[in-house]
Every structure is written in C-alpha cells, then in structure tokens.
Amino acid sequence: MKLVTFQTIEAVKDLFNKGYLECDEKKINFDKNSSTYNWIVENMNKRIDNPNNTK
C-alpha cells in the first residue's frame, strides 16, 4: 500500500495502531501543506458529509 499524507509520523503511527487515519490538524505537517492539499480537502468536503466541518 502506498500512503501519501501531509500528516506527521505520529499520525501515521496512529494509522498502524488504530487501523485508520484521523484528520487532526495537530498532526499535519504544514510545511508540506500546499494548494494541492487544500484542493483535496475542498473536494472531499463536496463528496463526503462533514457535519463537524473538519479540515
């Protein structure tokens, strides 16, 4: 499996421990954040119900 993420290594460790990846702003590496990431978030919010307005 290939994983592309802007989250920190702690978030990836959570993925392997919990079996899923949570979106947590505290674990995003904003140095790698880009317009592409923002495009992904925007389009995911169009396709997936996001009642908590998670970024």
PEJO-V459641 format. One record per residue. N is the residue number from 1. SS is DSSP state (hx for helix, st for strand, lp for the rest). Layout:
n,ss
N,SS
N,SS
This chain:
n,ss
1,lp
2,lp
3,lp
4,lp
5,lp
6,lp
7,st
8,lp
9,hx
10,hx
11,hx
12,hx
13,hx
14,hx
15,hx
16,hx
17,hx
18,hx
19,lp
20,lp
21,lp
22,lp
23,lp
24,lp
25,hx
26,hx
27,hx
28,st
29,lp
30,lp
31,lp
32,lp
33,lp
34,lp
35,hx
36,hx
37,hx
38,hx
39,hx
40,hx
41,hx
42,hx
43,hx
44,hx
45,hx
46,hx
47,hx
48,lp
49,lp
50,lp
51,lp
52,lp
53,lp
54,lp
55,lp
